[in-house]
Amino acid sequence: MTENAIFFSIYGSLLAIVLLYILPVSIFDFRKLLEAHKNGKHIDEPETAGVATGHINFTDVFIALLFFFIFKPPSTPVEATEISTSVLGITLVSQVFFIGMIATVWGFRVNLVQAFGLKLMQPRFLKWSAIVILSAWGLTYLSQLTGYLSFLESYYGKPTLQPVVLALQNSTDPSILALITLTACIGAPFAEEVIFRGFLFPVIKKYSNLPLALFVSGLLFALIHYNLGYFPILFVMGVLLALAYERTRCLWVPIITHIIFNSITIAAQLSMRVVDIPVPQQ
């Protein structure tokens, strides 16, 4: 089974959950609110533990579906995508656009600072950063120890490393290295956390339940990286980052954690080049 076939299978399963479960529930909830409005009644939004969902309505599910279609696996093999300044530039612009899109949609109906809990940050919340990062490193080591990455390399005949990491190891173009650093250490942490933890996670939670919201948002987060070798690690990271947001109600926690993790990864790759340390290929 090809990598793309696996990605499309996972994608199709996630899309089915949204279309067959979450979307109907959101429409039913909307019809209930309309009926109450016609009868002159007001339905109070019940208080929920963790991340607030009172400002979310059924239109957000359609926006979530839009993201699902945007993040559809590519029809061509992922390894065929060449990392260039134009690709990185488009990525950076897309990251800014998606943040602006969500800020615009929610900005008209809710205070974004309150919705994302941006004033709730406390130093003790950074324990979640340690949990997420150490878990990711532990799973990476376990993948190497069990031979999972080596098996994938032998089966598919190519490195399990992401194209961006390969570019960091091999590119001699300073502009590419600079853009990778910018998109990975700043753009990706902000954009991906706003999309997956700030928006998709509470929308799914609103019309399903916490476990399913953690599962779906984490699985889609892993899927968009299109790397089978690190898929389990990214899935666990996605779940833990969403759980950190749920427990702290502060989006700064997953954003900062993401920045730290990506920055350490980028710094390690660049340091290996500077001191000429052989880079492991599995």
Rosetta blueprint (number, residue, H / E / L):
1 M L
2 T L
3 E H
4 N H
5 A H
6 I H
7 F H
8 F H
9 S H
10 I H
11 Y H
12 G H
13 S H
14 L H
15 L H
16 A H
17 I H
18 V H
19 L H
20 L H
21 Y H
22 I H
23 L H
24 P H
25 V H
26 S H
27 I H
28 F H
29 D H
30 F H
31 R H
32 K H
33 L H
34 L H
35 E H
36 A H
37 H H
38 K H
39 N L
40 G L
41 K L
42 H L
43 I L
44 D L
45 E L
46 P L
47 E L
48 T L
49 A L
50 G L
51 V L
52 A L
53 T L
54 G L
55 H L
56 I L
57 N L
58 F L
59 T H
60 D H
61 V H
62 F H
63 I H
64 A H
65 L H
66 L H
67 F H
68 F H
69 F H
70 I H
71 F L
72 K L
73 P L
74 P L
75 S L
76 T L
77 P L
78 V H
79 E H
80 A H
81 T L
82 E L
83 I L
84 S L
85 T H
86 S H
87 V H
88 L H
89 G H
90 I H
91 T H
92 L H
93 V H
94 S H
95 Q H
96 V H
97 F H
98 F H
99 I H
100 G H
101 M H
102 I H
103 A H
104 T H
105 V H
106 W H
107 G H
108 F L
109 R L
110 V L
111 N L
112 L H
113 V H
114 Q H
115 A H
116 F L
117 G L
118 L L
119 K L
120 L L
121 M L
122 Q L
123 P H
124 R H
125 F H
126 L H
127 K H
128 W H
129 S H
130 A H
131 I H
132 V H
133 I H
134 L H
135 S H
136 A H
137 W H
138 G H
139 L H
140 T H
141 Y H
142 L H
143 S H
144 Q H
145 L H
146 T L
147 G L
148 Y H
149 L H
150 S H
151 F H
152 L H
153 E H
154 S H
155 Y H
156 Y H
157 G L
158 K L
159 P L
160 T L
161 L L
162 Q L
163 P H
164 V H
165 V H
166 L H
167 A H
168 L H
169 Q H
170 N H
171 S L
172 T L
173 D L
174 P H
175 S H
176 I H
177 L H
178 A H
179 L H
180 I H
181 T H
182 L H
183 T H
184 A H
185 C H
186 I H
187 G H
188 A H
189 P H
190 F H
191 A H
192 E H
193 E H
194 V H
195 I H
196 F H
197 R H
198 G H
199 F H
200 L H
201 F H
202 P H
203 V H
204 I H
205 K H
206 K H
207 Y L
208 S L
209 N L
210 L H
211 P H
212 L H
213 A H
214 L H
215 F H
216 V H
217 S H
218 G H
219 L H
220 L H
221 F H
222 A H
223 L H
224 I L
225 H L
226 Y L
227 N L
228 L L
229 G L
230 Y L
231 F H
232 P H
233 I H
234 L H
235 F H
236 V H
237 M H
238 G H
239 V H
240 L H
241 L H
242 A H
243 L H
244 A H
245 Y H
246 E H
247 R H
248 T H
249 R L
250 C L
251 L L
252 W H
253 V H
254 P H
255 I H
256 I H
257 T H
258 H H
259 I H
260 I H
261 F H
262 N H
263 S H
264 I H
265 T H
266 I H
267 A H
268 A H
269 Q H
270 L H
271 S H
272 M H
273 R H
274 V H
275 V L
276 D L
277 I L
278 P L
279 V L
280 P L
281 Q L
282 Q L
